Amino acid sequence: MKKYLRLFGLAAIATFALVIGHLALAQAGPPIGIVDDNWLNMVRSDARGPYIDGLECVSVTAGTGGGGFCQIRTVSNSDACNGQTWGERRFLTLDFGAPIDWDLDRAPGDLDSRLEDVPARFIATKAFARRAVTTPVSIHILKINEDGTTTQDTAWQLQYKNEAPVTIYPDGSRVISLAPGYAAADLYEIVQVVKKGRVTTTAEYKATYDMPFFVTVKAN
């Protein structure tokens, strides 16, 4: 993913997007997710405003159905959306704080190995469950093909060790967050292994990182 989104003025754009996003949350409409871009958060947005279900190939799932499952999927699973490539698709910014040994976004010409602009699924399985005060959280990074298109498969996964507190606001929106020092997440590579003619999927542990986040979701 090109890094022009981090040029001069990014902070102002992100702040404006956050304000617009909170105004959008107050209106009736499709489910909306906002990923806060405060510099303390190591999981941030792509600086293009709220993630709105049905727009720009984004899918947001939120509500009490299905046990309160909540998801921000930056690339919906369809042929048209998976056909998007760098520069057009939405993503999450993962800031590992230091160079890492793995290329999660496979962006051409990417010289900053601390930051990965990943097509992903942010999942909080119980964020909208009745009486839920915490929720398990994981981030599933979609598999990227050689030509930059994506698939529905998971190539990498960040699994948080601690459940995240859930704060419920009067308008029904939920804030899901983990602060620095409490956001340890294990990074796994999802690999397929062929044994005796059968394909099995395994998760290979790579490292643990502190990946704080602050996410607001409204079901509308």
Summary of the structure (lengths in Angstrom):
residues: 220
radius of gyration: 16.8
end to end distance: 31.3
largest distance: 55.7
contacts: 679
relative contact order: 0.18
helix: 12%
strand: 41%
